């Protein structure tokens, strides 16, 4: 074989290979595009639902933290109280203390209470829970939208506890529509002192 013949043969082989590697047909391209669009749509839908779930979880976490803080501070105050009173609308609670001779009682703002008749007043303005221990109202829990108190009385009419209902921003709509979260608190110190007499 001569060099010219060899070059022709290589050129023919190259052209045959090039012709065999022609690319995708129009139908193959359309099928690939449809499959790609379906995958993109599925990923977008998954991401969207995941983002909604994450937002809901964050809102629930914030609501739970607000509830935990409000419950802890109010329950500590009510458990140590000598008496409680609720304003006419039921959205403001005043807790009155009579500190025992031993041990210390702390206000809702963490200050020691040493004088009989000291009070804490709880209220909400729609943006949070506020407490006033006589030095001015301070925000103690966020996102409390509504707050309502009712007393729990014994047979003689003596107040022995409270029912607290609150609506918190971020809580599930079913709870928000049903009036909110409700919990009860007992005036432990008063009950124990009454039993000791």
C-alpha positions in Angstrom: 0.0 0.0 0.0 1.2 3.4 -0.8 1.0 6.4 1.4 -1.7 8.0 -0.7 -3.8 4.9 -0.5 -3.3 4.7 3.3 -4.3 8.4 3.6 -7.5 7.8 1.6 -8.4 4.8 3.7 -7.9 6.8 6.9 -9.9 9.7 5.6 -12.8 7.3 4.6 -12.7 5.7 8.0 -12.8 9.1 9.6 -15.7 10.2 7.5 -17.6 6.9 8.3 -17.1 7.4 12.0 -18.2 11.1 11.7 -21.3 10.1 9.9 -22.1 7.4 12.6 -21.7 10.1 15.4 -24.4 12.3 13.9 -26.0 13.4 17.3 -29.6 13.2 18.6 -32.6 13.2 16.5 -35.4 15.8 17.2 -37.6 13.2 18.9 -34.8 12.2 21.2 -34.1 15.8 22.1 -37.8 16.4 22.9 -38.0 13.4 25.1 -34.9 14.5 27.0 -36.3 18.0 27.4 -39.6 16.6 28.8 -37.8 14.4 31.3 -35.6 17.3 32.4 -38.7 19.5 32.8 -40.4 16.9 34.9 -37.4 16.5 37.1 -37.0 20.3 37.5 -40.7 20.6 38.4 -40.5 17.8 41.0 -37.4 19.4 42.6 -39.1 22.8 42.7 -42.2 21.3 44.3 -40.1 19.4 46.9 -38.1 22.5 47.7 -41.3 24.6 48.1 -42.9 22.2 50.5 -39.7 21.8 52.4 -39.4 25.6 52.8 -43.0 25.8 54.1 -42.3 23.0 56.6 -39.2 24.8 57.8 -41.0 28.1 58.2 -43.8 26.4 60.1 -41.3 24.6 62.4 -39.5 27.9 63.2 -42.8 29.6 64.0 -43.8 26.7 66.3 -40.5 26.9 68.0 -40.9 30.6 68.7 -44.4 30.0 70.0 -43.2 27.2 72.2 -40.4 29.4 73.6 -42.9 32.2 74.3 -45.3 29.8 76.0 -42.5 28.2 78.1 -41.3 31.6 79.3 -44.7 33.0 80.1 -45.8 29.8 81.9 -42.6 29.6 84.0 -42.8 33.2 85.2 -46.5 33.3 85.8 -46.5 29.9 87.5 -43.6 30.8 89.8 -45.5 34.0 90.8 -48.8 32.4 91.4 -47.4 29.4 93.3 -45.8 31.8 95.8 -48.7 34.3 96.0 -50.9 35.0 99.0 -53.7 36.2 96.7 -54.5 37.1 93.2 -56.9 39.5 91.6 -58.1 39.9 88.0 -59.3 43.2 86.5 -62.9 43.3 85.1 -61.9 42.5 81.5 -60.0 39.4 82.6 -56.8 40.4 80.7 -54.7 41.7 83.7 -53.6 39.7 86.7 -52.2 41.2 89.9 -50.4 38.8 92.2 -49.9 39.8 95.9 -47.1 38.4 98.1 -46.6 37.9 101.8 -43.0 36.7 102.0 -42.4 33.9 104.6 -39.8 34.5 107.4 -37.5 32.0 105.8 -36.5 31.7 102.2 -36.9 34.3 99.5 -39.6 35.1 96.9 -38.6 36.7 93.7 -40.6 39.1 91.5 -41.3 38.4 87.9 -38.3 40.5 87.0 -36.0 38.5 89.4 -35.8 41.0 92.2 -36.2 39.7 95.8 -39.5 40.5 97.5 -39.1 41.3 101.2 -42.2 43.4 102.1 -45.7 42.1 102.6 -48.2 43.4 100.1 -45.7 43.5 97.2 -47.3 42.9 93.8 -46.6 41.7 90.3 -49.0 42.7 87.5 -49.2 40.7 84.3 -50.7 42.1 81.1 -50.4 41.9 77.3 -50.6 44.6 74.7 -51.0 42.2 71.7 -47.2 42.0 71.1 -46.0 40.3 74.2 -46.4 39.6 77.9 -45.4 42.4 80.3 -44.8 42.3 84.0 -44.7 45.2 86.4 -43.3 44.6 89.9 -43.7 48.2 90.9 -40.7 49.5 89.0 -42.5 49.7 85.6 -43.8 47.2 83.1 -41.1 45.2 81.2 -41.5 42.7 78.4 -40.9 39.1 79.6 -42.3 37.0 76.7 -42.7 37.7 73.0 -45.6 37.1 70.6 -48.4 36.8 73.2 -51.4 38.1 71.2 -54.2 37.7 73.8 -54.2 36.9 77.5 -57.2 36.0 79.6 -57.5 35.0 83.3 -60.3 33.3 85.2 -60.3 32.3 88.9 -60.8 28.8 90.3 -62.7 29.0 93.5 -63.5 26.4 96.2 -66.9 25.8 97.7 -66.6 28.8 100.0 -65.7 31.2 97.1 -62.0 31.4 98.1 -59.7 31.7 95.1 -57.3 28.7 95.0 -56.1 28.9 91.5 -56.3 30.4 88.0 -57.0 29.3 84.5 -54.8 31.2 82.0 -55.7 31.3 78.3 -53.3 32.8 75.8 -53.0 33.1 72.0 -49.4 33.1 70.7 -48.2 34.2 67.3 -47.1 31.1 65.3 -49.3 28.6 67.1 -51.3 26.2 64.9 -54.5 27.8 63.5 -56.7 25.1 65.1 -55.5 26.2 68.6 -55.7 29.9 67.7 -59.3 29.5 66.5 -60.3 27.4 69.5 -59.5 30.2 71.9 -55.8 29.5 72.5 -53.8 27.4 74.9 -55.2 27.0 78.4 -53.4 26.0 81.6 -54.2 26.1 85.3 -52.2 27.3 88.2 -52.7 26.7 91.9 -51.9 29.2 94.7 -49.7 26.6 96.4 -48.3 28.8 99.2 -51.8 30.0 100.1 -53.3 26.5 100.1 -50.4 25.2 102.2 -50.7 28.0 104.7 -54.5 27.5 104.9 -54.0 23.8 105.6 -51.4 24.6 108.4 -54.0 26.7 110.2 
